[in-house]
Amino acid sequence: MAAPRKRTLTRKPKDGAQAPPPEPPRPFAALDLGASAVRLVIAEGEGDAMRIVEEASRGVLIGKDTFTSGRIGQPTVEAVLQAIEGFRSIMDTFGVVRYRAVATSALREATNRDTVLDRIRVRTGIDVEVIDGSEENRLTYLAVRESLKSLPELAAETCLVAEVGGGSADLSTLHGGEPAHSGTYAIGSIRLRQSFAAFQGTPSHFQKLVLRHINNVVEDIRRELPLKEVKHFIALGADARLVARVLGATDAEAPATLPREAFLKACGEIAALDVDTILGAHGLSQAEAETLAPALLVYSELVRATSAQAITVSNATLRRGLIFDLARSEAGLGIEVFSRQVLASANAVGEKYGYDAKHARNIANLALRLFDELKSEHGLDARDRLLLEVAALLHDIGLFVNIRAHHKHSQYLISVSEIFGMSRDDLLVVSNIARYHRRGLPQRSHIPYMALDREAKIVVNKLGSILRMANALDADHQQKVKNVRVRPEGGVIAFEVEGVGDLTMERLALLARSDFFQDAFGRRVIFREVTKGDAG
């Protein structure tokens, strides 16, 4: 849920002068520092009128350094700097003043990444943001959704979206067209090639070794993603597009649907070739030819793990997702546009751990009601509201582990889960919010809480205390509370509660658990039962 970075230039009118008319929207750009290349996309316009006006790419094997030695060497850093300098010149030529530049696994895992990022900023003026796998999946999904608008049948059943990059394979499952599960796995093509760099045998023997490793990872993926339920397979990336061309696809911009067996056969035949033959047959660069076989072997094994009878190859890319995200932001579409996908994924995590969906949804509704009622008190925004909703949905999943100290188990499970559209930092905040829905308040001995920065702690305190109060209002899981209104009255905040039946347990629970809320908001809590209509 990272906000796009913007650069804008403005001029103030001279005293007494009439302000000039607003300028038309100017082109905007996306930069992607991947494991094998640095890429640029420039677009203009908004919404359906948006169009891509320039694309450029320069091969730089950042991943080869990172996945071999753990750091990016000086020659590679210099190649990256030269590529970005060239792209900066292109951006200036088009008049770009708004951009987002991101880096993925190759830079994310480099021990000297901060030094490299600083050198890029100082020399080129470009701020590069290192994103995690969850943000990669979110941005790629935006591009996939746009690419597959002409194929609505793919929204009917479970789909797997797979992109094998240089450092990792990014996987997401879609249910009804919405993201449900996602994950990033260390079986990228450059990483695989470097893992077996010392191998001197035949292509056939090399293929067997790589397949053995891939199969081990795919078995781990099966435990996290419902691969057997997948009916449609959506393959992204240049390697998958090459297979589509081999099988007769001619329009690079349109999705190509390939029969399962034809796709698997083509992948196997190409992967069996040596690098020199691949170079001659497909006109690839040396780096592309070296990593083609490992990538196709990953796609093949993922396809075999599913029930998909056809593979749809899409031209969707991370950088196109970046462009769509920037256009959406410029059009004034905030986080609420994407919250549906985030919540669908959160519910999938809840189902995985056997949560009480009715109770979870009720607590989420009560928590959101309190959040909205307390808007003038907490000063938080729509992004924080979504964090609260996710925490409320998942606050009890720790019961899957043990009923005792289940709030601690909930914290751990959330912190290690993959929730579509949420970064690791987001999940750390959400997991802490969920932890404090019951029992003790934050302490210096609580390491996950103490690891947060000051601003994140304040968010946890406010949202955790709201969740704690919402949970008290459904103390016996019978959904007796139908509405709640909050009224600040001097040094007191009155919770005016409308419900059915005896609300004694809810009143006692609310007052008993109000300690966290009173600390966060500085007011004593009182409970006031009201009749229908009086609670607003």
C-alpha positions in Angstrom: 0.0 0.0 0.0 2.9 2.3 -0.6 2.0 5.7 -1.9 3.6 6.7 -5.2 6.5 9.1 -4.9 6.0 12.3 -6.8 8.2 15.1 -7.9 6.5 18.4 -8.9 7.7 21.8 -9.9 5.6 24.9 -9.2 6.0 28.6 -9.7 4.3 31.3 -7.6 2.7 34.2 -9.6 4.1 37.7 -9.0 2.2 40.0 -6.7 -0.9 41.3 -8.4 -0.5 39.0 -11.4 -3.2 36.6 -12.4 -2.4 33.0 -11.8 -1.8 31.2 -15.1 -4.3 28.6 -16.2 -3.5 25.1 -15.0 -1.1 23.1 -17.2 -2.4 20.0 -18.9 -1.3 16.7 -17.2 2.3 16.0 -18.0 3.8 12.6 -18.8 4.8 10.4 -15.9 7.2 7.6 -15.6 8.0 4.3 -13.9 11.5 2.9 -13.4 12.1 -0.8 -12.5 15.5 -2.0 -11.3 15.1 -5.8 -11.7 17.6 -8.6 -11.4 18.5 -8.7 -15.0 17.7 -5.2 -16.4 16.8 -1.6 -15.6 13.6 -0.6 -17.4 11.7 2.6 -18.1 8.1 3.3 -19.1 6.6 6.8 -19.8 2.9 7.4 -20.1 0.5 10.3 -20.5 -3.2 10.9 -19.9 -5.6 9.5 -17.3 -8.0 6.6 -16.9 -9.0 5.0 -20.1 -7.3 7.7 -22.1 -3.9 6.8 -20.6 -1.4 5.6 -23.2 2.3 4.5 -23.0 4.5 6.8 -25.1 7.9 5.3 -24.5 9.6 2.1 -23.2 13.3 1.5 -22.8 15.4 -1.3 -21.3 19.0 -1.8 -20.5 20.4 -5.2 -19.5 22.3 -5.1 -16.2 22.8 -8.3 -14.2 22.4 -6.9 -10.7 21.2 -10.3 -9.6 24.3 -12.1 -10.7 26.3 -10.2 -8.2 23.8 -10.4 -5.4 23.0 -14.1 -5.7 26.7 -15.0 -5.9 28.4 -12.8 -3.3 25.5 -11.1 -1.5 26.6 -7.6 -2.7 26.6 -5.5 -5.9 30.1 -5.0 -7.3 31.5 -1.7 -8.5 31.3 -2.5 -12.2 27.6 -3.4 -11.9 26.9 -0.3 -9.8 28.5 1.8 -12.6 26.4 0.1 -15.2 23.2 0.8 -13.2 24.2 4.5 -12.8 24.8 4.8 -16.5 21.5 3.2 -17.4 19.6 5.5 -15.0 21.4 8.6 -16.2 20.3 7.7 -19.8 16.7 7.1 -18.6 16.8 10.4 -16.7 17.7 12.2 -20.0 14.7 10.5 -21.7 12.4 11.6 -18.9 13.6 15.2 -19.1 13.1 15.1 -22.9 9.5 14.1 -22.4 9.0 16.7 -19.6 8.4 14.1 -16.9 8.1 15.6 -13.4 6.3 12.7 -11.7 7.7 9.2 -11.3 8.1 6.2 -9.2 11.3 4.1 -9.2 11.4 0.7 -7.5 13.9 -2.1 -7.0 13.1 -5.7 -6.3 14.9 -8.8 -5.0 18.4 -8.2 -6.4 18.8 -4.9 -4.7 16.6 -5.9 -1.7 18.9 -8.7 -0.8 22.2 -6.9 -1.4 24.2 -6.1 1.8 25.4 -2.8 0.3 21.9 -1.7 -1.0 21.8 1.5 1.0 25.2 2.7 -0.4 24.0 1.9 -4.0 20.7 3.7 -3.4 22.6 6.8 -2.1 24.9 6.8 -5.1 21.9 6.6 -7.5 20.2 9.6 -5.7 23.4 11.7 -5.6 24.4 11.1 -9.2 21.1 11.0 -11.0 18.6 12.7 -8.7 16.4 9.7 -8.8 15.0 8.3 -5.5 14.7 4.5 -5.8 12.4 2.6 -3.4 13.1 -1.0 -2.5 9.8 -2.9 -2.4 8.9 -6.3 -1.0 7.3 -9.2 -2.7 3.8 -8.2 -1.5 4.1 -4.8 -3.2 5.4 -6.5 -6.4 2.4 -8.7 -6.5 0.0 -5.8 -5.9 1.5 -3.7 -8.7 1.7 -6.7 -11.1 -2.0 -7.4 -10.4 -3.0 -3.9 -11.5 -1.3 -4.6 -14.9 -2.8 -8.1 -15.1 -6.3 -6.8 -14.4 -5.9 -4.3 -17.3 -4.4 -6.8 -19.6 -7.1 -9.4 -19.2 -10.2 -7.2 -19.5 -11.0 -8.9 -22.7 -11.0 -12.4 -21.0 -13.8 -12.1 -18.4 -14.1 -15.9 -18.2 -10.9 -16.0 -16.2 -12.7 -14.3 -13.3 -15.1 -17.2 -13.0 -12.7 -19.7 -11.4 -9.5 -19.9 -9.4 -6.5 -18.5 -11.4 -2.8 -18.5 -10.6 -0.7 -15.5 -11.8 2.9 -16.5 -12.1 6.0 -14.4 -13.0 9.4 -15.9 -12.9 11.9 -13.1 -12.5 15.6 -13.2 -12.1 15.6 -13.4 -8.4 12.2 -14.9 -7.5 8.9 -16.2 -8.6 6.0 -14.0 -7.7 2.7 -16.0 -7.4 -0.8 -14.9 -6.7 -4.1 -16.8 -6.7 -7.3 -15.0 -7.8 -10.8 -16.0 -6.8 -13.6 -14.3 -8.8 -11.0 -12.1 -10.3 -9.8 -10.8 -6.9 -6.5 -11.7 -5.2 -6.7 -14.3 -2.4 -3.2 -15.6 -1.7 0.2 -14.4 -2.7 3.8 -15.2 -2.2 7.3 -14.7 -3.4 9.6 -17.7 -3.7 13.4 -17.9 -4.3 13.4 -19.7 -7.6 14.2 -16.9 -10.0 16.1 -17.8 -13.2 19.3 -15.9 -12.4 19.3 -17.3 -8.8 18.9 -20.8 -10.1 21.7 -20.3 -12.7 24.1 -19.0 -10.1 23.2 -21.8 -7.7 24.6 -24.3 -10.3 27.2 -22.0 -11.8 30.0 -24.6 -11.2 28.1 -27.3 -13.0 30.1 -28.6 -16.1 27.8 -31.4 -17.3 25.4 -31.8 -20.2 22.2 -29.6 -20.6 20.2 -32.8 -19.8 22.0 -33.3 -16.5 21.8 -29.6 -15.7 18.1 -29.8 -16.3 17.6 -32.7 -13.9 19.5 -30.9 -11.1 17.5 -27.7 -11.5 14.2 -29.7 -11.7 15.0 -31.4 -8.4 15.6 -28.1 -6.7 12.4 -26.6 -8.3 10.3 -29.5 -7.2 11.4 -29.1 -3.6 10.3 -25.5 -3.6 7.0 -26.3 -5.4 6.2 -28.8 -2.6 6.6 -25.9 -0.1 4.4 -23.7 -2.3 1.7 -26.3 -2.2 1.5 -25.9 1.6 0.8 -22.2 1.2 -1.2 -21.8 -2.0 -4.1 -24.0 -3.2 -2.4 -25.0 -6.5 -4.6 -28.0 -7.1 -7.7 -25.7 -7.1 -6.2 -23.6 -9.9 -8.2 -23.9 -13.2 -6.5 -21.1 -15.1 -2.8 -20.4 -15.3 -1.7 -16.8 -16.2 2.0 -16.6 -17.1 3.9 -13.3 -17.2 7.4 -12.3 -18.2 9.6 -12.3 -21.4 10.4 -16.0 -21.1 6.7 -17.0 -21.2 6.1 -14.6 -24.1 8.9 -16.3 -26.0 7.1 -19.6 -25.7 3.9 -18.0 -26.9 5.8 -16.7 -30.0 7.2 -20.2 -30.7 3.7 -21.6 -30.5 2.4 -19.0 -33.1 1.3 -15.9 -31.1 1.8 -12.9 -33.3 0.3 -9.9 -31.3 2.7 -9.1 -28.5 0.2 -6.7 -26.8 -2.7 -9.2 -26.7 -3.0 -12.1 -24.3 -2.3 -15.5 -25.9 -4.0 -18.7 -24.7 -2.0 -21.9 -25.2 -3.0 -25.5 -24.6 -1.5 -27.1 -21.5 0.4 -29.9 -23.3 1.6 -27.7 -26.1 3.0 -25.2 -23.6 4.7 -27.9 -21.5 6.2 -29.5 -24.6 7.6 -26.2 -25.9 9.1 -25.4 -22.5 10.7 -28.8 -22.3 12.2 -28.6 -25.8 13.6 -25.1 -25.4 15.0 -25.9 -22.0 16.8 -28.9 -23.4 18.9 -26.7 -25.8 22.3 -25.5 -24.9 22.9 -21.8 -24.6 24.6 -21.4 -28.0 21.7 -23.0 -29.8 19.2 -20.8 -27.9 21.2 -17.7 -28.9 21.0 -18.7 -32.6 17.4 -19.8 -32.6 15.8 -17.0 -30.7 17.9 -13.9 -31.1 18.4 -13.3 -27.3 21.2 -11.7 -25.5 23.8 -13.9 -23.7 22.2 -13.1 -20.3 18.7 -13.9 -21.6 19.8 -17.1 -23.2 21.6 -18.3 -20.0 18.5 -17.8 -17.9 15.8 -18.9 -20.3 16.0 -22.7 -19.5 15.7 -22.3 -15.7 12.7 -19.9 -16.1 10.9 -22.3 -18.4 11.5 -25.2 -16.0 9.9 -23.2 -13.2 6.9 -22.4 -15.3 6.5 -26.1 -16.3 6.6 -27.4 -12.8 4.1 -24.8 -11.6 1.7 -25.7 -14.4 2.0 -29.4 -13.6 1.1 -28.6 -10.0 -2.2 -27.1 -11.1 -5.3 -28.4 -12.8 -5.1 -25.7 -15.5 -5.7 -27.0 -19.0 -4.7 -23.8 -20.7 -2.0 -21.1 -20.1 -2.8 -17.5 -20.8 0.4 -15.5 -21.5 0.0 -11.8 -20.7 2.1 -8.8 -21.5 1.5 -7.4 -17.9 4.6 -6.2 -16.1 5.6 -4.7 -12.8 6.4 -1.4 -14.5 3.1 -1.2 -16.3 1.5 -1.8 -12.9 3.5 1.1 -11.6 2.1 3.3 -14.4 -1.5 2.3 -13.8 -0.9 3.0 -10.0 0.4 6.4 -10.8 -2.5 7.2 -13.1 -4.9 6.0 -10.5 -3.3 8.2 -7.9 -3.4 11.3 -10.1 -7.1 10.7 -10.8 -7.7 11.0 -7.0 -8.5 7.4 -6.4 -7.2 6.5 -2.9 -6.7 3.3 -1.0 -10.4 2.5 -0.9 -10.2 1.5 -4.6 -7.8 -1.3 -3.6 -9.2 -2.2 -0.2 -11.5 -4.9 -1.6 -8.5 -6.9 -2.8 -6.7 -6.5 0.5 -9.7 -7.7 2.5 -10.3 -10.7 0.2 -6.7 -11.8 0.9 -7.1 -11.2 4.6 -10.3 -13.3 4.6 -8.4 -16.1 2.8 -5.8 -16.0 5.6 -8.6 -16.2 8.1 -10.2 -19.2 6.4 -6.8 -20.9 6.3 -6.7 -20.8 10.1 -10.3 -21.7 10.6 -11.5 -18.3 12.0 -15.0 -17.6 13.1 -16.0 -15.5 10.1 -19.3 -14.2 11.6 -17.6 -13.0 14.7 -14.6 -11.6 12.8 -16.8 -9.6 10.5 -18.9 -8.3 13.3 -15.8 -7.1 15.2 -14.5 -5.5 12.1 -17.8 -3.6 11.6 -17.9 -2.5 15.2 -14.2 -1.4 15.1 -14.8 0.6 11.9 -17.9 2.2 13.4 -15.8 3.3 16.4 -13.0 4.5 14.1 -15.4 6.7 12.2 -17.0 8.0 15.4 -13.6 8.9 16.9 -12.2 10.6 13.8 -11.8 13.9 15.5 -10.0 12.2 18.4 -7.5 10.0 16.6 -6.5 12.0 13.5 -5.8 8.9 11.5 -6.6 8.3 7.8 -8.2 5.8 5.4 -5.0 3.7 5.2 -5.0 3.3 9.0 -8.7 2.4 8.8 -7.9 -0.5 6.5 -5.1 -1.7 8.8 -7.7 -1.8 11.6 -10.2 -3.7 9.5 -7.6 -6.4 8.6 -6.5 -6.7 12.3 -10.1 -7.1 13.3 -10.8 -9.8 10.8 -7.7 -11.8 11.9 -7.5 -11.0 15.6 -8.6 -14.5 16.7 -6.7 -16.7 14.2 -4.2 -17.6 17.0 -6.9 -20.0 18.3 -5.7 -22.3 15.5 -2.5 -22.8 17.5 -3.9 -22.8 21.1 -6.7 -21.2 23.0 -4.2 -20.1 25.7 -2.4 -16.9 24.8 -4.1 -16.9 21.4 -3.5 -13.2 21.1 0.2 -13.8 20.9 -0.3 -16.6 18.4 -2.4 -14.3 16.3 0.3 -11.7 16.3 2.9 -14.3 15.1 0.6 -15.8 12.4 -0.3 -12.4 11.0 3.4 -11.2 11.0 4.5 -14.2 8.8 1.5 -14.2 6.5 1.2 -12.9 3.0 -1.7 -10.5 2.6 -2.1 -9.1 -0.9 -1.3 -5.4 -1.1 0.3 -5.2 2.4 4.0 -4.7 3.0 6.0 -6.3 5.8 5.8 -3.0 7.7 2.0 -3.0 7.3 1.8 -6.5 8.6 4.0 -5.8 11.6 1.6 -2.9 12.6 -1.5 -5.1 12.0 -0.1 -8.0 14.0 0.6 -5.7 17.0 -2.9 -4.2 16.7 -4.4 -7.7 16.8 -2.2 -8.8 19.8 -3.7 -6.1 22.1 -7.3 -7.0 21.5 -7.2 -8.7 24.9 -5.0 -9.2 28.0 -2.0 -7.0 28.8 -1.0 -3.6 27.4 2.2 -2.9 25.5 5.3 -3.4 27.6 9.1 -2.8 27.1 9.5 -6.6 27.2 7.2 -7.0 24.1 9.9 -7.1 21.4 7.6 -6.9 18.3 6.0 -3.7 19.7 9.3 -2.2 20.8 10.7 -2.8 17.3 8.2 -0.4 15.8 9.1 3.3 15.3 7.4 6.0 17.3 4.7 6.8 14.7 3.9 3.1 14.3 3.6 2.7 18.1 1.1 5.5 18.2 -1.0 4.0 15.5 -0.9 0.6 17.3 -2.0 2.2 20.5 -5.0 4.0 19.0 -6.1 1.2 16.7 -5.3 -1.6 19.2 -7.4 0.2 21.9 -10.3 0.6 19.4 -10.2 -3.1 18.5 -10.1 -4.0 22.2 -13.3 -2.1 22.7 -15.0 -3.6 19.7 -14.1 -7.0 20.8 -15.6 -6.3 24.2 -18.9 -5.5 22.6 -19.1 -9.0 21.2 -17.8 -10.7 24.4 -20.0 -13.8 24.0 -19.8 -14.0 20.2 -23.6 -13.6 19.9 -23.6 -10.3 17.9 -26.1 -8.7 20.4 -24.8 -5.2 19.8 -26.4 -3.7 16.7 -25.0 -0.2 16.8 -22.7 2.0 18.8 -22.2 5.8 19.0 -19.4 7.6 20.8 -20.0 10.9 22.6 -17.0 12.9 24.0 -18.3 14.6 27.2 -15.5 16.6 28.8 -13.1 14.2 30.4 -15.4 11.2 29.6 -16.2 9.3 26.4 -19.6 7.7 26.5 -20.2 4.6 24.5 -23.9 4.6 23.6 -24.8 1.0 22.8 -27.9 -0.3 21.1 -28.5 -4.0 21.2 -30.9 -6.9 21.8 -31.3 -8.9 24.9 -29.2 -8.5 28.1 -26.1 -6.4 27.5 -24.7 -6.9 31.0 -21.7 -9.0 29.8 -20.9 -6.4 27.1 -21.0 -3.6 29.6 -18.8 -5.4 32.1 -16.3 -6.4 29.3 -16.2 -2.9 27.9 -15.4 -1.3 31.2 -13.0 -3.9 32.2 -11.0 -3.6 29.0 -11.1 0.2 28.7 -7.6 0.7 30.2 -5.8 0.7 26.8 -8.4 3.1 25.3 -8.2 5.5 28.3 -4.4 5.5 27.9 -4.5 6.2 24.2 -7.3 8.8 24.2 -6.9 10.3 27.7 -10.5 10.0 28.7 -12.5 7.8 31.0 -15.0 5.4 29.4 -18.7 5.0 30.4 -21.2 2.6 29.0 -24.7 3.8 28.2 -27.4 1.5 26.8 -29.8 3.2 24.4 -32.9 2.2 22.5 -33.1 1.9 18.7 -32.8 5.2 17.0 -31.1 7.0 19.9 -27.6 5.7 18.9 -27.7 7.4 15.6 
